[in-house]
Amino acid sequence: MTAVDLKDAARPPIGLEGVDTWIFDLDNTLYPPETEFMALIDSRITEFVMAETGLAFEAARALQLRFLNDHGTTLAGMMGQYGIDPYRFLDEVHDVSHDRLSPDPLLREALSRLSGRRLVFTNGSARHAERVLNSLALSDLFDDVFHLEAADLTPKPRPGSYASLIKTHNVTPTTSCFFEDNAKNLAPAADLGMVTVLVGPHAFDEPGDFIHHRARALAPFLAAITFADESPS
């Protein structure tokens, strides 16, 4: 592998040479945030918090966001403070229509070119990840999904989640690349030695030396990676 076309890079980045494990966040990474699919789940989470706490919408929403910021997921906060059943939470909040998701042939082609393993690393549930990947027609391109249940309900960006991923899948951080839409979740990956890529319309607005590459959209970034065994176009 040689280098990626870095015409949009914010600074000289760490290279992608030698990467043999490609790790992708799921939501708002493998599909664009413009679908507003996550807004459906977000609304379901607010409704869940309202029902469990008895709070009105604004107060429940504020609590939801505080838990998300402090714990990595609203679920973690709700488990700690209210003792809710995590599996009921995951089932209820992910019970949304997938009509907003559709396959992207360009992304599929770009992913299929990557040599080595491809993994999904998500704070979502196993069932949610399965449904999303099926809706995107990408299931067959990934070797496995490391979901919240596999992490013993420990979410990113807690270090334990990354440690579990590494142990479960025998990941070598220094030959891995991690793609995420949430900059906070890239910092622990960079500390471990992974190459990091922040994905999304906000990618060039976020500060942080732990962000090695920035991509407004995933498919064009992946498609620009060139490999040593490819003939020049």
Summary of the structure (lengths in Angstrom):
residues: 233
radius of gyration: 17.8
end to end distance: 15.4
largest distance: 62.2
contacts: 706
relative contact order: 0.19
helix: 45%
strand: 12%
